[in-house]
């Protein structure tokens, strides 16, 4: 069954290509239903691959499926292939699962928009790019997906580009991400120069032979790339402005997809980070902790309902970096998954509130909406309890584990993390 892993990105790609040709003819709501079905089929393929891996007896449950030889250039041999292992398939499950729900929500949210089919075309391309990022069996395919989600975020954030503010927000996201992309590119060059391969399996096997200085340069450049994509200090500035796009875009970018790319990259390249100088994990943990606290303090002063959630996302991503720097890779990924669900829920809930308030986003003008919007209120409260780490909700378990590892690394980091967590609750 794992041989059919290529079906996971193939469905959104097919949806994108079909909408390019027939999107306008399909119109509303058929274009939306087609795009939703494509991502839903991708989710089912992810579930089937997950169960196929569960039944395998191979120790690390890792498979590489090579589709074709891509770049045989001198000493550089890059195949176009996909890596199916617990990390990539876990990412696929929540990316496609949440993206399917966001697509479904968008059919109603984008009702009446003159560019209805174009919106779903972009969404399908976005999901395809994200799946390439997480499934690629080498750094180059990951980089293709990395650039793909960057381009799609530009299209989606500035979707209503008739407004200057929206157009500027799209450009800001695009330019800020280029800084991170430079770091990722340099990391690829150094990895190939030092190890002679950019294949993840080869990197994991050969990384113990890396000189500490080389591993440090690669890890530092990967961290720069991750800071750009996952909005850490000082490259966080694009993420709050990404609120200019339609609310489903905010949910997709902030919850399940683009911003988690940096966390995924650091987790995937952890054998190199393990060989780097001791100050690299400290740098990752400190930047993560400071970002978590800094963004949480900004969120407290916001009045725009979507801006509060945007800064909250930056803060939660800081928690994940704190976990990576503390060596808690599993905790970082656990929090990434729980965050994807509760933050997606909160953004879609905020979209419902904004619709109900006829476009109003200032929270000072809201209140007493429980009677008018009981379903939105109940679901929003569930998301709120999860994000503040209320006992026995998802965020309680993932945040607790991160703070445990942070305390083990340094009580000061734990204290900053606790302060950020309390501000999140506030």
Legacy VTK file of the C-alpha trace (Angstrom):
# vtk DataFile Version 3.0
C-alpha trace
ASCII
DATASET POLYDATA
POINTS 426 float
0.000 0.000 0.000
2.862 2.397 0.763
3.808 2.227 -2.943
0.735 4.377 -3.597
2.024 7.256 -1.448
2.223 9.378 -4.625
-1.601 9.500 -4.589
-1.519 11.800 -1.531
-0.147 14.844 -3.450
-1.636 13.673 -6.784
-5.266 14.373 -5.810
-4.814 18.094 -4.926
-2.594 18.510 -8.030
-5.318 16.962 -10.203
-7.897 19.255 -8.576
-5.691 22.291 -9.280
-5.136 21.333 -12.952
-8.833 20.606 -13.483
-9.805 23.984 -12.000
-7.226 25.776 -14.175
-8.996 24.440 -17.285
-12.647 24.131 -16.220
-12.915 26.249 -13.044
-14.857 29.157 -14.573
-17.263 26.834 -16.361
-17.944 24.935 -13.143
-18.482 28.146 -11.187
-20.107 28.259 -7.754
-20.499 25.935 -5.871
-19.240 23.069 -8.087
-15.644 24.355 -8.193
-15.616 24.383 -4.385
-17.030 20.871 -4.111
-14.483 19.531 -6.615
-11.563 21.104 -4.722
-12.918 19.775 -1.409
-13.317 16.268 -2.872
-9.708 16.346 -4.163
-8.284 17.188 -0.727
-10.683 14.740 0.947
-9.408 11.966 -1.332
-5.849 12.963 -0.370
-6.814 12.592 3.309
-8.213 9.091 2.659
-4.960 8.166 0.853
-3.009 9.445 3.896
-5.146 7.322 6.245
-4.603 4.218 4.058
-0.816 4.845 4.004
-0.818 5.351 7.788
-2.453 1.971 8.404
-0.158 0.303 5.846
2.873 1.627 7.787
1.358 0.505 11.094
1.200 -3.069 9.819
4.842 -3.177 8.685
7.505 -4.994 10.679
10.457 -2.837 9.520
12.135 -1.326 12.652
11.861 2.373 11.728
8.757 1.962 9.499
10.391 4.067 6.804
9.961 3.618 3.056
11.247 5.550 0.077
9.191 5.394 -3.107
11.194 6.657 -6.113
9.105 7.821 -9.065
11.883 8.762 -11.497
15.518 9.862 -11.753
15.472 13.633 -11.718
18.916 15.296 -11.589
21.936 13.153 -12.518
24.522 15.998 -12.614
28.134 15.081 -11.821
28.263 13.932 -8.203
24.711 15.153 -7.562
22.078 12.457 -8.054
18.613 13.556 -7.015
15.683 11.215 -7.533
12.095 12.407 -7.491
10.775 10.330 -4.637
8.649 10.372 -1.516
9.585 9.314 2.003
6.852 7.538 3.969
7.721 7.403 7.652
5.890 8.271 10.907
6.915 11.958 10.679
5.828 12.592 7.066
2.596 10.596 7.287
1.601 12.257 10.584
2.089 15.623 8.869
0.027 14.441 5.875
-2.831 13.303 8.105
-3.421 16.620 9.815
-2.543 18.787 6.788
-5.064 17.024 4.529
-7.623 16.459 7.303
-7.793 20.089 8.404
-7.456 21.388 4.829
-10.525 19.318 3.832
-12.588 20.945 6.603
-11.317 24.422 5.645
-12.220 23.770 1.979
-15.706 22.707 3.059
-16.113 25.837 5.217
-14.879 28.022 2.320
-17.729 26.918 0.032
-20.115 28.838 2.294
-17.671 31.587 3.313
-16.757 32.600 -0.271
-20.384 32.470 -1.487
-21.030 35.234 -3.988
-17.348 36.124 -4.505
-16.694 36.851 -8.210
-13.375 34.943 -8.026
-14.890 31.877 -6.333
-13.266 29.217 -8.546
-9.862 30.964 -8.516
-9.857 30.863 -4.707
-10.257 27.075 -4.683
-7.655 26.712 -7.414
-5.148 28.473 -5.129
-6.216 26.393 -2.119
-5.626 23.104 -3.976
-2.201 24.295 -5.175
-1.359 25.346 -1.604
-2.205 21.890 -0.219
-0.236 20.179 -3.020
2.824 22.346 -2.258
2.613 21.592 1.460
2.406 17.849 0.764
5.506 18.088 -1.443
7.268 19.866 1.427
6.554 17.097 3.949
6.728 14.042 1.665
9.900 14.787 -0.330
12.670 12.273 0.335
15.385 14.915 -0.146
16.006 18.579 0.655
15.466 19.750 -2.927
11.896 18.410 -3.184
11.187 19.889 0.259
12.541 23.200 -1.051
10.192 23.035 -4.057
7.224 22.602 -1.708
8.694 25.298 0.567
8.727 27.795 -2.332
5.307 26.586 -3.481
3.591 27.402 -0.178
5.415 30.755 -0.176
4.041 31.633 -3.629
0.533 30.400 -2.747
0.526 32.408 0.471
1.258 35.501 -1.649
-1.694 34.705 -3.946
-4.057 33.988 -1.057
-3.097 36.758 1.397
-3.492 39.365 -1.365
-6.552 37.613 -2.838
-8.649 40.770 -2.448
-5.793 42.852 -3.898
-8.106 45.716 -4.926
-7.344 47.077 -1.444
-3.806 48.487 -1.110
-3.459 47.088 2.440
-4.162 43.544 1.225
-1.737 43.834 -1.700
0.978 45.175 0.627
0.384 42.336 3.125
0.935 39.749 0.365
4.177 41.421 -0.715
5.373 41.669 2.890
4.844 37.912 3.397
6.638 37.125 0.136
9.686 39.325 0.806
10.095 38.275 4.480
9.982 34.617 3.494
12.786 35.153 0.960
15.182 35.836 3.857
14.348 32.449 5.342
14.601 30.803 1.904
18.179 32.066 1.585
19.068 30.241 4.814
17.486 26.995 3.606
19.327 27.221 0.254
22.698 27.743 1.931
21.964 24.762 4.209
21.300 22.579 1.135
24.596 23.666 -0.467
26.619 22.988 2.679
24.922 19.631 3.246
25.757 18.437 -0.254
29.297 19.831 -0.019
29.944 18.035 3.287
28.044 14.758 2.851
27.723 14.342 -0.927
23.973 13.764 -0.570
20.820 15.751 0.168
18.701 12.636 0.651
17.236 12.471 4.178
18.078 8.801 4.661
21.676 9.448 3.551
21.931 12.531 5.794
20.778 10.551 8.845
23.388 7.845 8.180
26.275 10.190 7.337
25.692 13.026 9.825
27.868 11.489 12.611
30.853 12.063 10.282
30.162 15.818 10.069
32.701 18.225 11.525
31.156 20.260 14.351
31.767 23.555 12.509
30.060 22.307 9.326
27.102 20.891 11.260
26.810 24.208 13.122
26.688 26.227 9.873
24.040 23.885 8.400
21.952 23.933 11.611
22.189 27.732 11.897
21.113 28.196 8.267
18.234 25.737 8.717
17.192 27.735 11.777
17.217 30.956 9.704
15.004 29.236 7.126
12.671 28.008 9.856
12.485 31.490 11.440
11.267 32.941 8.144
8.655 30.279 7.456
7.509 29.819 11.057
7.527 33.530 11.962
10.066 33.753 14.789
11.853 36.887 15.991
12.744 39.009 14.083
11.024 37.571 10.980
7.552 37.295 12.556
6.293 40.571 11.001
4.596 39.004 7.975
2.262 36.685 9.887
-0.060 39.223 11.590
-0.432 41.043 8.241
-1.455 37.737 6.636
-4.873 38.436 8.215
-5.621 40.575 5.158
-6.659 37.441 3.259
-10.046 35.707 3.575
-10.527 33.973 6.963
-10.197 30.398 5.554
-6.725 31.435 4.298
-5.802 32.617 7.797
-6.948 29.249 9.156
-5.016 27.292 6.538
-1.751 29.270 6.797
-1.810 29.647 10.589
-3.115 26.237 11.570
-2.103 23.219 9.578
0.188 24.197 6.772
2.722 26.869 5.961
3.868 28.033 9.402
4.556 24.468 10.532
7.073 24.003 7.676
9.967 25.379 9.752
9.210 23.060 12.681
9.013 20.094 10.305
12.380 20.996 8.713
14.179 21.207 12.072
12.614 17.934 13.225
13.564 16.204 9.960
17.164 17.476 10.153
17.624 16.675 13.853
20.659 14.367 13.206
22.567 17.441 11.936
21.452 19.606 14.875
22.674 16.838 17.215
26.183 17.151 15.709
26.285 20.966 15.856
27.857 23.140 18.573
26.058 23.168 21.925
25.007 26.819 21.514
22.737 26.028 18.506
19.979 24.263 20.523
20.293 27.028 23.110
19.810 29.655 20.390
16.708 27.828 19.069
15.242 27.490 22.577
15.950 31.114 23.594
14.539 32.594 20.365
11.469 30.345 20.726
10.884 31.336 24.362
11.337 35.058 23.677
9.039 34.876 20.636
6.377 33.082 22.708
6.455 35.793 25.393
6.887 38.766 23.023
3.984 37.785 20.734
1.729 36.988 23.699
2.276 40.513 25.107
1.416 42.052 21.710
-1.748 39.915 21.472
-2.971 41.351 24.791
-3.061 44.863 23.288
-4.930 43.953 20.062
-8.587 44.764 19.390
-8.960 43.029 16.017
-10.258 39.472 16.610
-8.061 38.015 13.839
-4.949 39.948 14.939
-5.275 38.476 18.449
-5.337 34.976 16.943
-2.425 35.826 14.604
-0.116 36.923 17.439
-1.315 33.926 19.432
-0.086 31.730 16.544
3.348 33.390 16.629
3.425 32.714 20.374
2.474 29.029 19.979
5.122 28.592 17.263
7.601 29.993 19.794
6.588 27.152 22.144
7.399 24.640 19.382
10.845 26.187 18.847
11.407 26.096 22.609
10.626 22.357 22.453
12.997 21.778 19.490
15.795 23.643 21.294
15.146 21.618 24.453
15.491 18.359 22.495
11.765 17.604 22.815
11.106 16.822 19.139
8.101 14.615 19.879
6.585 17.286 22.154
7.127 19.924 19.433
5.314 17.801 16.849
2.588 16.889 19.363
1.942 20.589 20.042
2.051 21.289 16.288
-0.795 18.785 15.760
-2.928 19.951 18.710
-2.343 23.588 17.705
-3.399 22.861 14.120
-6.802 21.687 15.311
-7.594 24.270 17.967
-6.201 27.235 16.026
-8.018 26.142 12.867
-11.210 25.953 14.956
-10.638 29.424 16.448
-9.995 31.039 13.049
-13.063 29.464 11.454
-15.077 30.510 14.509
-13.786 34.085 14.148
-14.816 33.991 10.475
-18.328 33.023 11.556
-18.405 35.909 14.040
-17.116 38.396 11.413
-19.775 37.201 8.969
-22.442 37.510 11.664
-21.227 41.048 12.472
-21.279 41.966 8.754
-17.526 42.432 8.433
-16.835 43.951 11.868
-13.547 42.726 13.419
-13.179 45.057 16.422
-13.780 42.988 19.565
-14.796 46.114 21.514
-17.996 46.157 19.459
-18.806 42.509 20.181
-20.567 40.853 23.097
-23.747 38.968 23.938
-23.378 36.853 20.811
-24.000 33.522 22.579
-27.780 33.809 22.145
-27.467 34.789 18.483
-24.729 32.301 17.503
-24.856 29.352 19.973
-23.033 26.816 17.722
-20.175 29.230 17.014
-20.002 30.104 20.718
-19.785 26.496 21.902
-17.132 25.505 19.319
-15.128 28.666 20.030
-15.160 27.917 23.770
-13.835 24.393 23.062
-10.961 25.858 21.018
-10.308 28.452 23.722
-10.123 25.809 26.483
-7.682 23.788 24.343
-5.324 26.691 23.562
-5.073 27.873 27.200
-4.128 24.345 28.272
-7.240 23.652 30.348
-6.898 20.230 32.015
-7.785 17.264 29.801
-8.074 19.336 26.626
-5.477 18.804 23.851
-3.283 21.833 24.608
-2.960 20.795 28.266
-0.977 17.668 27.369
1.236 19.157 24.638
2.089 22.408 26.458
2.810 20.561 29.689
5.329 18.302 27.968
7.117 21.276 26.383
7.353 23.100 29.731
8.678 19.927 31.356
11.567 19.688 28.868
12.156 23.458 29.093
12.508 23.192 32.884
15.000 20.357 32.385
17.069 22.611 30.087
16.816 25.795 32.160
14.414 27.052 34.864
14.648 30.511 33.240
13.320 29.146 29.929
10.547 27.401 31.856
9.650 30.670 33.603
9.418 32.546 30.280
7.312 29.689 28.852
4.986 29.772 31.870
4.559 33.557 31.571
3.707 33.181 27.867
1.245 30.371 28.652
-0.513 32.517 31.249
-0.752 35.440 28.825
-2.285 33.058 26.258
-4.982 32.213 28.799
-5.559 35.899 29.510
LINES 1 427
426 0 1 2 3 4 5 6 7 8 9 10 11 12 13 14 15 16 17 18 19 20 21 22 23 24 25 26 27 28 29 30 31 32 33 34 35 36 37 38 39 40 41 42 43 44 45 46 47 48 49 50 51 52 53 54 55 56 57 58 59 60 61 62 63 64 65 66 67 68 69 70 71 72 73 74 75 76 77 78 79 80 81 82 83 84 85 86 87 88 89 90 91 92 93 94 95 96 97 98 99 100 101 102 103 104 105 106 107 108 109 110 111 112 113 114 115 116 117 118 119 120 121 122 123 124 125 126 127 128 129 130 131 132 133 134 135 136 137 138 139 140 141 142 143 144 145 146 147 148 149 150 151 152 153 154 155 156 157 158 159 160 161 162 163 164 165 166 167 168 169 170 171 172 173 174 175 176 177 178 179 180 181 182 183 184 185 186 187 188 189 190 191 192 193 194 195 196 197 198 199 200 201 202 203 204 205 206 207 208 209 210 211 212 213 214 215 216 217 218 219 220 221 222 223 224 225 226 227 228 229 230 231 232 233 234 235 236 237 238 239 240 241 242 243 244 245 246 247 248 249 250 251 252 253 254 255 256 257 258 259 260 261 262 263 264 265 266 267 268 269 270 271 272 273 274 275 276 277 278 279 280 281 282 283 284 285 286 287 288 289 290 291 292 293 294 295 296 297 298 299 300 301 302 303 304 305 306 307 308 309 310 311 312 313 314 315 316 317 318 319 320 321 322 323 324 325 326 327 328 329 330 331 332 333 334 335 336 337 338 339 340 341 342 343 344 345 346 347 348 349 350 351 352 353 354 355 356 357 358 359 360 361 362 363 364 365 366 367 368 369 370 371 372 373 374 375 376 377 378 379 380 381 382 383 384 385 386 387 388 389 390 391 392 393 394 395 396 397 398 399 400 401 402 403 404 405 406 407 408 409 410 411 412 413 414 415 416 417 418 419 420 421 422 423 424 425
